[in-house]
Amino acid sequence: MGIYRIGQLAKKANVNLETIRYYERRGLLLEPPRNKSGHRQYSIKDLRRTEFIKRTQSLGFSLQEISDLLSLKLEPDKTCADVQQRVKSKLIDIEEKIETLQRMKEVLQRLETNCPGKGPLNECPILETLDK
């Protein structure tokens, strides 16, 4: 089937119906034509674009970054290097987040290790450390 109503598109793309509407409001999906009864008519291109958005989101790209990636396709002077640069930037962001999470994990492990797990709450070494 090449024409989908909004609910069909959402189901095929495995997203919520409101997600489709949100993508339209954000300009990630163009507002589709409507049939005589006013129902939106989405194409296979819209399905692929929605799936692209979801896959890209699952890799940590924000909707703004996804919008930027999609707009690159419309600029004839852009190359794969432009996309690669955005991926490199995202990798740097992810590495920074991993380092931050690793530091958080280490602190929490120290807190957990220093707590005997018994005694009154007002003597809890975890709360005492966090209250400093």
Phi and psi restraints in degrees (value plus and minus 20) as a CYANA .aco file:
   2 GLY   PHI    -122.4   -82.4
   2 GLY   PSI     -34.0     6.0
   3 ILE   PHI    -139.6   -99.6
   3 ILE   PSI     109.7   149.7
   4 TYR   PHI    -143.9  -103.9
   4 TYR   PSI     123.8   163.8
   5 ARG   PHI    -100.7   -60.7
   5 ARG   PSI     147.5   187.5
   6 ILE   PHI     -78.0   -38.0
   6 ILE   PSI     -62.3   -22.3
   7 GLY   PHI     -85.3   -45.3
   7 GLY   PSI     -57.6   -17.6
   8 GLN   PHI     -87.1   -47.1
   8 GLN   PSI     -62.4   -22.4
   9 LEU   PHI     -82.0   -42.0
   9 LEU   PSI     -66.6   -26.6
  10 ALA   PHI     -78.9   -38.9
  10 ALA   PSI     -63.9   -23.9
  11 LYS   PHI     -85.6   -45.6
  11 LYS   PSI     -66.2   -26.2
  12 LYS   PHI     -83.8   -43.8
  12 LYS   PSI     -56.6   -16.6
  13 ALA   PHI    -105.7   -65.7
  13 ALA   PSI     -24.8    15.2
  14 ASN   PHI      39.8    79.8
  14 ASN   PSI      27.0    67.0
  15 VAL   PHI    -151.1  -111.1
  15 VAL   PSI     147.8   187.8
  16 ASN   PHI     -95.8   -55.8
  16 ASN   PSI     129.1   169.1
  17 LEU   PHI     -75.7   -35.7
  17 LEU   PSI     -60.2   -20.2
  18 GLU   PHI     -86.4   -46.4
  18 GLU   PSI     -46.2    -6.2
  19 THR   PHI     -83.0   -43.0
  19 THR   PSI     -61.8   -21.8
  20 ILE   PHI     -80.8   -40.8
  20 ILE   PSI     -67.4   -27.4
  21 ARG   PHI     -82.2   -42.2
  21 ARG   PSI     -59.5   -19.5
  22 TYR   PHI     -84.1   -44.1
  22 TYR   PSI     -64.2   -24.2
  23 TYR   PHI     -79.8   -39.8
  23 TYR   PSI     -57.1   -17.1
  24 GLU   PHI     -85.1   -45.1
  24 GLU   PSI     -66.1   -26.1
  25 ARG   PHI     -81.1   -41.1
  25 ARG   PSI     -55.7   -15.7
  26 ARG   PHI    -100.4   -60.4
  26 ARG   PSI     -28.8    11.2
  27 GLY   PHI      64.0   104.0
  27 GLY   PSI     -11.8    28.2
  28 LEU   PHI     -94.7   -54.7
  28 LEU   PSI     -53.1   -13.1
  29 LEU   PHI    -137.7   -97.7
  29 LEU   PSI     115.4   155.4
  30 LEU   PHI     -93.6   -53.6
  30 LEU   PSI     126.9   166.9
  31 GLU   PHI     -86.1   -46.1
  31 GLU   PSI     105.4   145.4
  32 PRO   PHI     -99.7   -59.7
  32 PRO   PSI     144.7   184.7
  33 PRO   PHI     -85.8   -45.8
  33 PRO   PSI     143.6   183.6
  34 ARG   PHI    -139.0   -99.0
  34 ARG   PSI     130.5   170.5
  35 ASN   PHI    -100.8   -60.8
  35 ASN   PSI    -198.4  -158.4
  36 LYS   PHI     -80.0   -40.0
  36 LYS   PSI     -50.1   -10.1
  37 SER   PHI    -109.3   -69.3
  37 SER   PSI     -14.8    25.2
  38 GLY   PHI      72.4   112.4
  38 GLY   PSI     -19.2    20.8
  39 HIS   PHI     -97.8   -57.8
  39 HIS   PSI     118.3   158.3
  40 ARG   PHI     -83.2   -43.2
  40 ARG   PSI     124.6   164.6
  41 GLN   PHI    -143.5  -103.5
  41 GLN   PSI      86.9   126.9
  42 TYR   PHI    -116.3   -76.3
  42 TYR   PSI     131.0   171.0
  43 SER   PHI    -126.1   -86.1
  43 SER   PSI     154.6   194.6
  44 ILE   PHI     -81.0   -41.0
  44 ILE   PSI     -52.0   -12.0
  45 LYS   PHI     -81.8   -41.8
  45 LYS   PSI     -61.1   -21.1
  46 ASP   PHI     -84.9   -44.9
  46 ASP   PSI     -59.1   -19.1
  47 LEU   PHI     -82.2   -42.2
  47 LEU   PSI     -68.0   -28.0
  48 ARG   PHI     -82.4   -42.4
  48 ARG   PSI     -59.3   -19.3
  49 ARG   PHI     -86.0   -46.0
  49 ARG   PSI     -61.7   -21.7
  50 THR   PHI     -83.0   -43.0
  50 THR   PSI     -62.7   -22.7
  51 GLU   PHI     -84.9   -44.9
  51 GLU   PSI     -58.7   -18.7
  52 PHE   PHI     -79.6   -39.6
  52 PHE   PSI     -66.7   -26.7
  53 ILE   PHI     -79.3   -39.3
  53 ILE   PSI     -67.2   -27.2
  54 LYS   PHI     -84.9   -44.9
  54 LYS   PSI     -63.3   -23.3
  55 ARG   PHI     -82.2   -42.2
  55 ARG   PSI     -62.9   -22.9
  56 THR   PHI     -87.2   -47.2
  56 THR   PSI     -59.4   -19.4
  57 GLN   PHI     -81.1   -41.1
  57 GLN   PSI     -60.4   -20.4
  58 SER   PHI     -85.4   -45.4
  58 SER   PSI     -36.8     3.2
  59 LEU   PHI    -114.1   -74.1
  59 LEU   PSI     -14.6    25.4
  60 GLY   PHI      78.7   118.7
  60 GLY   PSI     -17.5    22.5
  61 PHE   PHI     -96.1   -56.1
  61 PHE   PSI     118.6   158.6
  62 SER   PHI     -97.2   -57.2
  62 SER   PSI     146.5   186.5
  63 LEU   PHI     -83.0   -43.0
  63 LEU   PSI     -54.2   -14.2
  64 GLN   PHI     -85.7   -45.7
  64 GLN   PSI     -63.0   -23.0
  65 GLU   PHI     -84.6   -44.6
  65 GLU   PSI     -57.2   -17.2
  66 ILE   PHI     -85.6   -45.6
  66 ILE   PSI     -62.1   -22.1
  67 SER   PHI     -79.0   -39.0
  67 SER   PSI     -62.4   -22.4
  68 ASP   PHI     -82.4   -42.4
  68 ASP   PSI     -62.6   -22.6
  69 LEU   PHI     -81.9   -41.9
  69 LEU   PSI     -64.6   -24.6
  70 LEU   PHI     -83.9   -43.9
  70 LEU   PSI     -56.2   -16.2
  71 SER   PHI     -91.1   -51.1
  71 SER   PSI     -44.9    -4.9
  72 LEU   PHI     -79.3   -39.3
  72 LEU   PSI     -55.1   -15.1
  73 LYS   PHI     -82.5   -42.5
  73 LYS   PSI     -43.2    -3.2
  74 LEU   PHI    -110.8   -70.8
  74 LEU   PSI     -28.2    11.8
  75 GLU   PHI    -121.3   -81.3
  75 GLU   PSI      91.6   131.6
  76 PRO   PHI     -84.3   -44.3
  76 PRO   PSI     -42.5    -2.5
  77 ASP   PHI    -108.6   -68.6
  77 ASP   PSI     -20.5    19.5
  78 LYS   PHI    -103.5   -63.5
  78 LYS   PSI     133.9   173.9
  79 THR   PHI    -150.0  -110.0
  79 THR   PSI     158.7   198.7
  80 CYS   PHI     -79.6   -39.6
  80 CYS   PSI     -50.3   -10.3
  81 ALA   PHI     -80.6   -40.6
  81 ALA   PSI     -53.3   -13.3
  82 ASP   PHI     -86.6   -46.6
  82 ASP   PSI     -59.4   -19.4
  83 VAL   PHI     -90.6   -50.6
  83 VAL   PSI     -63.3   -23.3
  84 GLN   PHI     -78.7   -38.7
  84 GLN   PSI     -60.1   -20.1
  85 GLN   PHI     -80.9   -40.9
  85 GLN   PSI     -59.9   -19.9
  86 ARG   PHI     -87.2   -47.2
  86 ARG   PSI     -57.1   -17.1
  87 VAL   PHI     -87.5   -47.5
  87 VAL   PSI     -62.5   -22.5
  88 LYS   PHI     -79.1   -39.1
  88 LYS   PSI     -63.5   -23.5
  89 SER   PHI     -81.2   -41.2
  89 SER   PSI     -62.4   -22.4
  90 LYS   PHI     -84.9   -44.9
  90 LYS   PSI     -58.7   -18.7
  91 LEU   PHI     -81.4   -41.4
  91 LEU   PSI     -61.1   -21.1
  92 ILE   PHI     -82.5   -42.5
  92 ILE   PSI     -64.5   -24.5
  93 ASP   PHI     -77.9   -37.9
  93 ASP   PSI     -65.3   -25.3
  94 ILE   PHI     -84.8   -44.8
  94 ILE   PSI     -62.3   -22.3
  95 GLU   PHI     -80.1   -40.1
  95 GLU   PSI     -61.7   -21.7
  96 GLU   PHI     -83.6   -43.6
  96 GLU   PSI     -61.0   -21.0
  97 LYS   PHI     -85.4   -45.4
  97 LYS   PSI     -60.1   -20.1
  98 ILE   PHI     -81.9   -41.9
  98 ILE   PSI     -64.4   -24.4
  99 GLU   PHI     -81.7   -41.7
  99 GLU   PSI     -62.9   -22.9
 100 THR   PHI     -83.0   -43.0
 100 THR   PSI     -65.4   -25.4
 101 LEU   PHI     -84.1   -44.1
 101 LEU   PSI     -57.5   -17.5
 102 GLN   PHI     -83.8   -43.8
 102 GLN   PSI     -61.9   -21.9
 103 ARG   PHI     -83.5   -43.5
 103 ARG   PSI     -62.1   -22.1
 104 MET   PHI     -81.2   -41.2
 104 MET   PSI     -63.2   -23.2
 105 LYS   PHI     -80.7   -40.7
 105 LYS   PSI     -64.4   -24.4
 106 GLU   PHI     -83.2   -43.2
 106 GLU   PSI     -62.7   -22.7
 107 VAL   PHI     -83.7   -43.7
 107 VAL   PSI     -66.2   -26.2
 108 LEU   PHI     -83.7   -43.7
 108 LEU   PSI     -57.1   -17.1
 109 GLN   PHI     -84.4   -44.4
 109 GLN   PSI     -60.5   -20.5
 110 ARG   PHI     -83.4   -43.4
 110 ARG   PSI     -63.6   -23.6
 111 LEU   PHI     -80.3   -40.3
 111 LEU   PSI     -65.2   -25.2
 112 GLU   PHI     -85.0   -45.0
 112 GLU   PSI     -60.1   -20.1
 113 THR   PHI     -87.4   -47.4
 113 THR   PSI     -55.6   -15.6
 114 ASN   PHI     -98.5   -58.5
 114 ASN   PSI     -25.2    14.8
 115 CYS   PHI    -121.7   -81.7
 115 CYS   PSI     106.2   146.2
 116 PRO   PHI     -92.8   -52.8
 116 PRO   PSI     -34.8     5.2
 117 GLY   PHI      60.1   100.1
 117 GLY   PSI      -8.1    31.9
 118 LYS   PHI    -166.6  -126.6
 118 LYS   PSI     145.9   185.9
 119 GLY   PHI      86.7   126.7
 119 GLY   PSI     151.7   191.7
 120 PRO   PHI     -90.2   -50.2
 120 PRO   PSI     130.9   170.9
 121 LEU   PHI     -80.1   -40.1
 121 LEU   PSI     -56.2   -16.2
 122 ASN   PHI     -89.8   -49.8
 122 ASN   PSI     -25.3    14.7
 123 GLU   PHI    -134.2   -94.2
 123 GLU   PSI      -6.4    33.6
 124 CYS   PHI     -87.5   -47.5
 124 CYS   PSI      99.7   139.7
 125 PRO   PHI     -85.3   -45.3
 125 PRO   PSI     -46.8    -6.8
 126 ILE   PHI     -86.9   -46.9
 126 ILE   PSI     -70.7   -30.7
 127 LEU   PHI     -84.5   -44.5
 127 LEU   PSI     -58.1   -18.1
 128 GLU   PHI     -81.4   -41.4
 128 GLU   PSI     -63.9   -23.9
 129 THR   PHI     -85.6   -45.6
 129 THR   PSI     -63.1   -23.1
 130 LEU   PHI     -90.4   -50.4
 130 LEU   PSI     -41.6    -1.6
 131 ASP   PHI    -106.6   -66.6
 131 ASP   PSI     -22.5    17.5
